[in-house]
Amino acid sequence: MSALIKSSIARKWVMALSGLFLVVFLTQHFTINITSVIAPDTFNEWSHFMGYNPLVQFVLQPILLAGLIVHFVMGIVLEYQNNKARPIKYKRFDGNSNSPWVSRNMVITGLVVLAFLGLHMYDFWAHEIAYKFIYAEPESPTRYYAETVHKFEPVWRVVLYVISFVLLSLHLWHGFNSSFQSMGVKSVKKGDTLKKITYAWAVLIPAGFIFIALYHHFNPITA
């Protein structure tokens, strides 16, 4: 039993730390993407650096991919264990009196976000790989802004982005709280301020990505 408890605690720690690692990546990703709205030249410059820097391409990207895999696989494992440990279902479901919707559907929101990441990687990462390694096109440091704006021209893609980031916001809202509990930051007094900051982040960063998608959709390149 002791080994099982320790194993469960270890899994929750891995889940929490991998989630916070992905939060750092998401913040960095947003920082670069928002420049496409306020400073296209800077966006081109940063995107070119990220696309051709060996450290980013061959070290940080594999680490990011590993973090994604660990986080989502661990989430499914923990959900399975929780359901297995509670074989008797509630006799009557009474809305949020038992638990919030998002806490009961973290796997669903997570899988939707994962599917969105697949689309996002197809739109940008796969295109980048094809551009550099399949078609062997020459470096073009100014191509990124136009390519990004072009991706947001179809309405269906913008709608998918909006829905996905709304679900990501809900996922993060509950995920932050779960991470703090897993790491013991629950009843610490200053934790209240920390939670407010992270809850604000869970709303503002996804909202920022939605704004970027809508901005480029309604401000296409006409030249």
TORMI-566112 format. One line per field, with one value per residue: residue number from 1; residue in three letters; x, y, z of N, C-alpha, C, CB in turn. Coordinates in steps of 0.1 Angstrom, whole numbers, always signed. Each point is the difference from the previous one (the first is absolute). Glycine has a CB too. Example, Ala and Ser with C-alpha at 12.3 -4.5 7.8 and 13.67 -1.06 7.14 Angstrom:
// TORMI-566112
pos	c(1;2)
code	c(ala;ser)
n.xx	c(+132;+15)
n.yy	c(-57;+23)
n.zz	c(+78;-19)
ca.xx	c(-9;+9)
ca.yy	c(+12;+11)
ca.zz	c(+0;+0)
c.xx	c(+9;-8)
c.yy	c(+12;+11)
c.zz	c(+0;+8)
cb.xx	c(-19;+12)
cb.yy	c(-12;-6)
cb.zz	c(+12;-22)
//
This chain:
// TORMI-566112
pos	c(1;2;3;4;5;6;7;8;9;10;11;12;13;14;15;16;17;18;19;20;21;22;23;24;25;26;27;28;29;30;31;32;33;34;35;36;37;38;39;40;41;42;43;44;45;46;47;48;49;50;51;52;53;54;55;56;57;58;59;60;61;62;63;64;65;66;67;68;69;70;71;72;73;74;75;76;77;78;79;80;81;82;83;84;85;86;87;88;89;90;91;92;93;94;95;96;97;98;99;100;101;102;103;104;105;106;107;108;109;110;111;112;113;114;115;116;117;118;119;120;121;122;123;124;125;126;127;128;129;130;131;132;133;134;135;136;137;138;139;140;141;142;143;144;145;146;147;148;149;150;151;152;153;154;155;156;157;158;159;160;161;162;163;164;165;166;167;168;169;170;171;172;173;174;175;176;177;178;179;180;181;182;183;184;185;186;187;188;189;190;191;192;193;194;195;196;197;198;199;200;201;202;203;204;205;206;207;208;209;210;211;212;213;214;215;216;217;218;219;220;221;222;223)
code	c(met;ser;ala;leu;ile;lys;ser;ser;ile;ala;arg;lys;trp;val;met;ala;leu;ser;gly;leu;phe;leu;val;val;phe;leu;thr;gln;his;phe;thr;ile;asn;ile;thr;ser;val;ile;ala;pro;asp;thr;phe;asn;glu;trp;ser;his;phe;met;gly;tyr;asn;pro;leu;val;gln;phe;val;leu;gln;pro;ile;leu;leu;ala;gly;leu;ile;val;his;phe;val;met;gly;ile;val;leu;glu;tyr;gln;asn;asn;lys;ala;arg;pro;ile;lys;tyr;lys;arg;phe;asp;gly;asn;ser;asn;ser;pro;trp;val;ser;arg;asn;met;val;ile;thr;gly;leu;val;val;leu;ala;phe;leu;gly;leu;his;met;tyr;asp;phe;trp;ala;his;glu;ile;ala;tyr;lys;phe;ile;tyr;ala;glu;pro;glu;ser;pro;thr;arg;tyr;tyr;ala;glu;thr;val;his;lys;phe;glu;pro;val;trp;arg;val;val;leu;tyr;val;ile;ser;phe;val;leu;leu;ser;leu;his;leu;trp;his;gly;phe;asn;ser;ser;phe;gln;ser;met;gly;val;lys;ser;val;lys;lys;gly;asp;thr;leu;lys;lys;ile;thr;tyr;ala;trp;ala;val;leu;ile;pro;ala;gly;phe;ile;phe;ile;ala;leu;tyr;his;his;phe;asn;pro;ile;thr;ala)
n.xx	c(+8;+28;-1;-28;+11;+25;-18;-19;+23;+13;-27;-2;+30;-6;-25;+16;+23;-17;-17;+25;+12;-26;+3;+28;-13;-22;+21;+15;-26;-8;+28;-4;-30;+4;+22;-27;-12;+26;+19;-13;+30;-4;-13;+26;+18;-14;-3;+31;+6;-18;+13;+31;+3;+18;-16;-28;+7;+10;-15;-29;-12;+8;-11;-27;-3;+4;-23;-21;+6;-2;-28;-15;+11;-8;-31;-4;+12;-21;-26;+7;+3;-28;-15;+15;-9;-33;-9;-21;-7;-4;-24;+3;+23;-7;+14;+24;-13;+25;+19;-5;-15;+30;+0;-15;+23;+34;-7;-17;+22;+22;-14;-5;+30;+8;-17;+15;+28;-10;-6;+28;+17;-16;+8;+31;+14;-7;+11;+28;+4;-6;+21;+24;-4;-17;+13;+32;-21;+29;-2;-30;+15;-29;-15;-11;-20;-11;-4;-18;-21;-4;-11;-25;-12;-17;-24;+15;+25;-18;-16;+26;+10;-27;+0;+30;-3;-27;+16;+25;-19;-9;+30;+9;-24;+10;+31;+3;-14;+18;+27;-9;-6;+28;+15;-19;-17;-27;+6;+24;-18;+13;-23;-17;+21;+3;-31;+2;+23;-15;-28;+15;+13;-29;-8;+26;+8;-28;-3;+27;-11;-27;+18;+16;-27;-12;+26;+0;-32;+2;+30;-4;+29;-22;+31)
n.yy	c(-12;+12;-5;+15;+27;+2;-4;+25;+20;-6;+8;+28;+7;-6;+19;+25;-1;-3;+26;+17;-9;+12;+28;+4;-5;+21;+24;-5;+1;+29;+13;-7;+9;+30;+5;-7;+29;+18;-7;-14;+5;-18;-24;-2;-2;-24;-17;+0;-10;-25;-10;-4;-7;-28;+9;-3;-27;-18;+9;+9;-23;-23;+17;+3;-30;-7;+20;-14;-28;+8;+14;-24;-25;+14;+5;-31;-7;+18;-11;-29;+7;+14;-25;-20;+16;-1;-36;+23;+19;+21;-22;+26;+10;+23;+11;+2;-23;-17;+22;+30;-15;+2;-25;-19;+7;-3;-20;+23;+22;-20;-8;+31;+6;-25;+11;+28;-14;-13;+29;+10;-21;+6;+30;-5;-27;-7;+28;-5;-28;+11;+24;-19;-26;+3;+23;-2;+30;+14;+1;+13;+17;+4;-32;+10;+21;-18;-26;+14;+11;-28;-12;+21;-6;-22;+18;-28;+15;+18;-25;-14;+26;+2;-29;+1;+25;-11;-26;+17;+14;-27;-10;+24;-3;-27;+5;+21;-20;-25;+16;+7;-29;-10;+20;-6;+26;-10;+21;+22;+24;+0;-23;+27;+11;-27;+0;+29;-9;-25;+15;+21;-24;-12;+27;+8;-26;-6;+31;+0;-23;+16;+25;-17;-9;+29;+13;-19;+1;+31;+1;-21;+11;+21;-6)
n.zz	c(+0;-4;-31;-4;+13;-18;-27;+7;+5;-28;-15;+14;-8;-30;+0;+10;-21;-26;+9;+4;-29;-14;+16;-15;-28;+5;+5;-26;-17;+10;-7;-31;-3;+10;-25;-20;+14;-1;-26;-32;+10;+26;-17;-18;+25;+14;-26;-6;+30;-2;-28;+10;+33;-9;+26;-15;-14;+24;+30;-2;-18;+19;+24;-14;-5;+31;+9;-18;+11;+30;-4;-13;+17;+27;-10;-4;+28;+16;-15;+8;+31;+2;-11;+19;+26;-9;-7;+11;-28;+22;+8;-18;-23;+24;-33;+9;+23;-12;-8;-12;-23;+6;+21;-23;-25;+13;-24;-16;+2;-9;-27;-9;+3;-19;-25;+2;-3;-28;-11;+10;-16;-27;+2;+3;-2;-30;-11;+12;-14;-29;+2;+5;-17;-28;-15;+12;+7;-3;+31;-8;+29;-15;+4;+31;-11;-23;+17;+21;-21;-13;+28;+0;-33;+15;+14;+7;+14;+18;+11;+10;+15;+17;+10;+9;+19;+14;+8;+10;+21;+12;+2;+18;+21;+10;-4;+23;+19;-7;+5;+30;+7;-10;+20;+29;-16;+24;+20;-16;+15;-28;-10;-2;-20;-15;-7;-12;-19;-11;-6;-18;-17;-6;-16;-15;-17;-14;-6;-17;-19;-6;-9;-21;-14;-3;-12;-24;-6;-5;-17;-31;-4;-18;-9)
ca.xx	c(-8;+10;+6;-11;-2;+12;+0;-11;+5;+10;-7;-6;+11;+4;-11;+0;+12;+0;-10;+6;+10;-7;-5;+11;+0;-12;+3;+10;-7;-9;+9;+4;-11;-7;+7;-5;-10;+5;+13;+2;+14;+5;-5;+8;+14;-1;-4;+12;+10;-6;+0;+13;+9;+2;-4;-14;-5;+5;+1;-12;-12;-2;-4;-14;-8;+0;-9;-14;-4;+0;-11;-13;-1;-2;-13;-9;+3;-5;-14;-3;+1;-11;-13;+2;-1;-14;-9;-14;-3;-9;-14;-7;+9;-7;+8;+13;+1;+10;+13;-2;+0;+14;+8;-5;+3;+14;+5;-7;+6;+14;+1;-4;+12;+10;-4;+3;+15;+3;-3;+10;+12;-1;+0;+12;+12;+1;+3;+14;+8;-1;+7;+15;+7;-5;+2;+13;-1;+10;-5;-7;-3;-12;-11;-8;-12;-9;-4;-9;-12;-7;-5;-12;-10;-12;-8;+0;+12;-1;-10;+7;+10;-7;-5;+11;+6;-10;+2;+13;-2;-6;+10;+10;-6;+0;+14;+8;-4;+4;+14;+4;-4;+10;+13;-1;-3;-15;-5;+9;-7;+3;-5;-12;+5;+5;-11;-7;+8;-1;-14;+0;+8;-7;-10;+6;+9;-9;-8;+10;+1;-12;+0;+9;-6;-11;+6;+5;-12;-7;+10;+8;+9;-7;+10)
ca.yy	c(+12;+12;+2;+5;+14;+7;+0;+9;+13;+3;+3;+13;+10;+0;+7;+14;+6;+1;+10;+14;+1;+4;+14;+9;+0;+8;+14;+4;-1;+12;+12;+2;+1;+13;+9;+0;+10;+13;+3;-11;-2;-7;-13;-7;-2;-10;-13;-5;-5;-12;-10;-4;-2;-15;-4;-1;-11;-14;-3;+4;-5;-14;+1;+4;-12;-10;+6;-1;-14;-4;+6;-5;-14;-1;+4;-11;-11;+4;-1;-15;-4;+6;-7;-14;+0;+4;-7;+3;+13;+7;-4;+11;+11;+13;+12;+3;-2;-11;+5;+8;-7;-1;-10;-13;-2;+5;-9;+4;+13;-3;-6;+10;+8;-8;+0;+14;+1;-7;+9;+11;-6;-1;+14;+8;-8;-9;+9;+5;-11;-2;+11;+0;-12;-8;+9;+7;+14;+9;+8;+12;+5;+8;-7;-6;+8;-2;-14;+0;+6;-9;-12;+4;+5;-8;+2;-12;-1;+10;-6;-11;+6;+6;-11;-7;+8;+0;-12;+1;+9;-8;-10;+7;+5;-11;-7;+7;-3;-13;+0;+6;-10;-11;+5;+5;+14;+1;+9;+10;+12;+7;-7;+6;+10;-8;-5;+11;+3;-11;+0;+11;-5;-11;+7;+10;-5;-5;+11;+6;-8;+2;+13;-1;-7;+8;+12;-3;-4;+12;+10;-8;+7;+2;+3)
ca.zz	c(+0;+1;-13;-8;+3;-5;-14;-4;+3;-10;-13;+1;-1;-14;-7;+4;-5;-15;-4;+2;-11;-12;+2;-4;-15;-6;+2;-10;-13;-1;-1;-14;-9;+2;-8;-13;-1;+3;-7;-10;-3;+11;-1;-10;+5;+10;-6;-7;+10;+5;-11;-5;+11;+2;+14;+0;-8;+3;+14;+7;-6;+6;+14;+0;-4;+11;+11;-5;+1;+14;+7;-5;+3;+15;+3;-3;+10;+13;-1;+0;+13;+9;-2;+6;+15;+4;-9;+3;-5;+8;-2;-7;-3;+4;-5;+5;+15;+2;-5;-12;-13;-6;+7;-4;-14;-4;-11;-12;-4;-3;-13;-10;-1;-7;-14;-6;-2;-12;-11;+0;-5;-15;-6;+1;+1;-12;-11;+2;-3;-14;-6;+2;-2;-11;-12;+1;-4;+7;+11;-3;+13;+0;-5;+10;+3;-11;+2;+12;-3;-10;+7;+7;-10;+1;+12;+8;+8;+11;+10;+7;+10;+11;+8;+7;+11;+11;+7;+6;+12;+11;+4;+8;+12;+10;+0;+9;+14;+2;+1;+13;+10;-2;+5;+14;+1;+0;+11;+3;-1;-12;-12;-5;-10;-11;-8;-8;-12;-10;-6;-10;-11;-7;-8;-8;-11;-10;-6;-9;-12;-7;-6;-12;-11;-5;-6;-13;-9;-5;-6;-9;-8;-13;-11)
c.xx	c(+9;+6;-10;-2;+11;-1;-11;+4;+10;-6;-6;+11;+5;-10;+1;+12;+0;-10;+6;+11;-7;-5;+11;+1;-11;+2;+10;-6;-9;+8;+4;-12;-7;+8;-5;-11;+6;+13;+3;+15;+7;-5;+8;+13;+0;-3;+12;+10;-5;+1;+13;+11;+2;-5;-15;-5;+3;+1;-14;-13;-3;-4;-14;-10;-1;-9;-15;-5;-1;-13;-13;-1;-2;-14;-10;+2;-6;-16;-5;+1;-10;-13;+1;-1;-13;-10;-15;-2;-10;-14;-7;+10;-8;+9;+13;+1;+9;+14;-3;+1;+14;+8;-3;+4;+13;+5;-6;+6;+14;+2;-4;+12;+11;-3;+3;+15;+4;-2;+11;+13;+0;+1;+14;+13;+2;+4;+14;+10;+0;+8;+15;+6;-5;+1;+13;-1;+10;-6;-7;-5;-13;-13;-11;-13;-11;-6;-10;-14;-8;-7;-14;-11;-13;-8;+0;+12;-1;-10;+7;+10;-8;-5;+11;+6;-10;+1;+14;-1;-6;+9;+10;-5;+0;+14;+9;-3;+4;+15;+5;-3;+10;+13;-1;-3;-15;-5;+10;-7;+3;-4;-13;+3;+5;-11;-7;+9;-1;-14;-1;+8;-8;-11;+6;+8;-9;-8;+9;+1;-12;+0;+9;-7;-11;+6;+5;-11;-6;+9;+9;+10;-6;+10;+5)
c.yy	c(+13;+3;+5;+15;+8;+1;+10;+14;+4;+3;+13;+11;+1;+8;+15;+7;+1;+10;+14;+2;+5;+14;+10;+1;+9;+15;+5;+1;+13;+13;+2;+3;+14;+11;+1;+11;+14;+4;-12;-3;-8;-15;-8;-4;-12;-14;-6;-6;-14;-11;-5;-1;-15;-4;-1;-12;-14;-3;+4;-6;-15;+0;+4;-11;-10;+5;-2;-15;-4;+6;-6;-15;-1;+5;-11;-11;+4;-1;-14;-5;+5;-7;-15;+0;+4;-8;+3;+14;+7;-4;+11;+11;+13;+12;+1;-2;-12;+5;+9;-8;-2;-11;-14;-3;+5;-8;+5;+13;-2;-6;+9;+9;-7;-1;+13;+1;-7;+8;+11;-4;-2;+13;+6;-9;-9;+9;+4;-12;-2;+11;-2;-13;-8;+8;+7;+14;+8;+7;+13;+6;+9;-7;-4;+8;-3;-14;-1;+6;-8;-11;+4;+6;-9;+1;-13;-2;+9;-5;-11;+5;+6;-11;-7;+8;+3;-12;-1;+8;-8;-11;+6;+4;-10;-6;+7;-4;-14;-1;+5;-11;-12;+3;+5;+15;+2;+9;+10;+14;+8;-7;+6;+10;-8;-6;+10;+3;-11;-1;+11;-4;-10;+6;+9;-5;-7;+11;+7;-7;+2;+14;+0;-6;+9;+13;-3;-4;+12;+10;-8;+9;+1;+2;-12)
c.zz	c(+0;-14;-10;+2;-5;-15;-5;+2;-11;-14;+0;-1;-14;-9;+3;-7;-15;-5;+2;-11;-13;+1;-4;-15;-6;+2;-10;-14;-2;-2;-15;-8;+1;-8;-14;-2;+2;-7;-9;-3;+12;+0;-10;+6;+11;-5;-8;+9;+5;-10;-4;+11;+3;+14;+1;-8;+5;+14;+7;-6;+4;+14;+2;-4;+11;+11;-4;+2;+15;+7;-4;+4;+15;+4;-2;+10;+14;-1;+1;+15;+10;-2;+5;+15;+5;-9;+1;-4;+9;-4;-8;-2;+2;-5;+6;+15;+3;-4;-13;-13;-5;+7;-3;-14;-4;-11;-13;-5;-5;-14;-11;-2;-8;-14;-7;-2;-12;-13;-1;-5;-15;-7;-1;+0;-12;-12;+0;-4;-15;-7;+0;-5;-12;-13;+0;-5;+7;+12;-4;+14;+1;-4;+11;+3;-10;+1;+11;-3;-10;+7;+6;-9;+1;+13;+9;+8;+12;+11;+8;+10;+12;+10;+8;+11;+11;+9;+7;+13;+11;+5;+10;+14;+11;+1;+10;+15;+3;+2;+14;+11;+0;+7;+14;+2;+0;+11;+4;-3;-13;-13;-6;-11;-12;-9;-8;-12;-11;-6;-10;-13;-8;-9;-11;-12;-11;-7;-10;-13;-9;-7;-12;-12;-6;-7;-14;-10;-6;-5;-9;-8;-14;-11;-6)
cb.xx	c(-18;+5;+15;-11;-13;+14;+8;-16;-4;+16;-4;-19;+7;+12;-14;-11;+12;+6;-18;-5;+14;-6;-15;+12;+10;-15;-5;+18;+1;-17;+8;+19;-4;-9;+20;+6;-16;-11;+8;-22;+0;+1;-23;-12;+5;-7;-24;-4;+6;-15;-20;-6;-6;+19;+20;-1;+2;+12;+25;+12;+3;+16;+23;+7;+7;+24;+18;+3;+11;+25;+12;+0;+15;+25;+6;+0;+22;+20;+0;+8;+24;+12;-4;+14;+24;+8;+17;-2;+4;+15;+0;-22;+13;-12;-21;+2;-23;-18;+13;+9;-22;-2;+2;-19;-24;+4;+4;-21;-15;+5;-5;-24;-6;+4;-18;-20;+3;-6;-25;-12;+4;-15;-23;-14;-3;-17;-23;-7;-5;-23;-19;-3;+4;-17;-25;+11;-24;+11;+19;-7;+24;+15;+15;+21;+14;+12;+21;+21;+10;+17;+23;+14;+18;+11;-15;-13;+13;+5;-19;-3;+16;-7;-19;+5;+14;-15;-15;+12;-2;-22;-4;+11;-14;-24;-3;+1;-19;-19;+2;-5;-24;-11;+7;+15;+21;-1;-13;+20;+0;+19;+10;-11;+5;+20;-3;-10;+16;+18;-9;-2;+21;+4;-16;+0;+19;-1;-14;+12;+15;-13;-4;+20;+4;-15;+7;+22;-4;-17;-1;-19;+20;-19;+6)
cb.yy	c(-13;-6;-19;-23;-6;-7;-24;-17;-3;-15;-24;-9;-5;-22;-21;-5;-8;-24;-15;-1;-18;-24;-8;-7;-23;-20;-3;-11;-26;-12;-4;-16;-24;-7;-4;-25;-17;-3;+14;+6;+21;+22;+8;+12;+25;+17;+8;+17;+24;+13;+11;+11;+23;+0;+12;+25;+16;+1;+4;+21;+15;-8;+6;+23;+4;-7;+16;+19;-5;-1;+21;+17;-6;+4;+23;+5;-5;+15;+20;-3;-1;+22;+14;-5;+6;+23;-18;-17;-7;+20;-14;-6;-14;-11;+11;+17;+8;-17;-20;+19;+9;+24;+17;+2;+2;+7;-20;-12;+12;-2;-22;-1;+12;-13;-17;+9;+2;-21;-5;+9;-11;-20;+3;+18;+0;-17;+8;+16;-11;-11;+15;+14;-1;-11;+2;-22;-3;+3;-10;-9;+0;+19;-9;-8;+18;+16;-8;+1;+22;+6;-9;+4;+9;-16;+16;-10;-6;+19;+6;-15;+5;+19;-3;-12;+11;+14;-11;-3;+20;+4;-13;+8;+15;-5;-7;+19;+15;-8;+3;+23;+6;-7;+5;-19;+7;-23;-19;-15;+1;+10;-20;-3;+17;-5;-17;+9;+13;-12;-10;+17;+4;-15;+0;+15;-3;-21;+2;+9;-16;-15;+10;-2;-22;-8;+8;-7;-20;-4;+15;-17;-9;+10;+21)
cb.zz	c(+12;+24;+5;+0;+20;+20;+0;+6;+25;+12;-3;+14;+23;+3;+2;+22;+20;-1;+7;+25;+11;-3;+18;+22;+1;+6;+24;+14;+0;+15;+24;+4;+2;+22;+15;-2;+10;+22;+20;-10;-14;+13;+6;-18;-5;+16;-1;-18;+6;+15;-7;-21;+9;-16;+9;+2;-19;-21;+0;+5;-19;-16;+6;-6;-24;-6;+6;-16;-22;+1;+1;-18;-19;+3;-7;-24;-12;+4;-14;-24;-5;-2;-20;-20;+0;+9;+1;+18;-23;+2;+21;+10;-17;+20;-5;-17;+2;-4;+10;+13;-5;-7;+18;+17;-4;+23;+16;+7;+16;+24;+11;+7;+22;+21;+6;+12;+25;+12;+2;+20;+22;+4;+8;+12;+25;+10;+0;+18;+22;+2;+7;+19;+24;+15;-1;-3;-4;-22;+14;-23;+4;-5;-18;+10;+10;-14;-10;+15;+4;-18;+4;+20;-15;-15;-13;-18;-21;-16;-16;-19;-20;-15;-16;-21;-17;-14;-16;-22;-15;-11;-22;-21;-14;-6;-23;-16;-2;-13;-25;-8;-2;-21;-23;+5;-12;-8;+8;-5;+25;+12;+10;+22;+18;+14;+17;+21;+16;+13;+21;+19;+13;+19;+19;+20;+17;+13;+21;+20;+12;+16;+22;+16;+11;+18;+22;+11;+14;+17;+20;-2;+13;+12;+11)
//
